[in-house]
Amino acid sequence: MSGEEQRKPTLREILPRIKLLFFMVMSFPVIGMVAVLVILAMKPPQNFEIIAGLIVFLILFYTASNFYIMRKIDEVSVKRD
């Protein structure tokens, strides 16, 4: 062991590295919602329009939330002390 301690990376250094992985993991529910829409379209229930509308709304809301979080990650990783 040398007398020097290894410096631990800060959150600002880690966030840009994991941004793509984070976005991919957060996108899994959207893929599931699209799959549900496809399955429901094969044999639509009586209230398909309501269900499809809600799922599309959730997809849009979830995607917008993900992009908002990604922007915040960029802001935090770029800010200077």
N, C-alpha and C positions, 0 to 999 in steps of 0.2 A: 504494500500500500504506500502510495506517495503521501506526502504531507498535505497535498491539495485535495480539497473536497470537490466532488463533482456538483456542479450547479444544477438544480432542478429546473426544468422548463416552466415558464409561467403560463397562465391561462391564455394570455395574448399570443404566445408562441404556439400553443397546442391547437387553438381553435381553427386557424386556417388549414392545418393539416388534416383535421377530421371533418371538415365542413362537407365534403362530398359524401363521405360515409354516413354522416348524420342525416343528410338529405335523402340518401337512398333508403335508410332504415325508416325514416319518417314517411316515405312514400308508399310503403307496403300497404297501409290501410286503403289508400286510393286504388291500388291494384285490386284489392279485395272488393271494393265497392263497384268497380267496373265489372268484375266477374259476376257479382250479384245481379247487376243490371242485365248482363247477357243471359244468365240463367233464368231470370224472371221473364225476359223477352221470349224465351222458348215456349213457356207455358204461362201466359200472363193471367194473374188473378183479376177479379172484378175491379178492384181499385188500383190497377197498375199505374194509372196516371199520377195518382197521389204518391204512391211509393216511389216511382221513378223521379218525380219532382223533388221529393225529399232527399233521395240519394244524390241527385245532381247538385242540389243545394249544399249538401254535406261535402261533396267532392270539391266544389268551388271554395267553400269556406275553409276547408282543411288545407287546400293548396295555397290559398292566400295567406293563411296563418304560417305555413311552412316558409313561404318567401319572405314574410315579415321577420320571422326568426332568423333566416339566413342573412337578411340585411343587418339585423342587430349583431349577429356574429361578426360580420364584416366591420361594422362600426367599432365594436369592442376590440377587435384584433388590430385595427389601424390607429386607434387613439393613442396619443402620447401623454405621458404623465405631466 
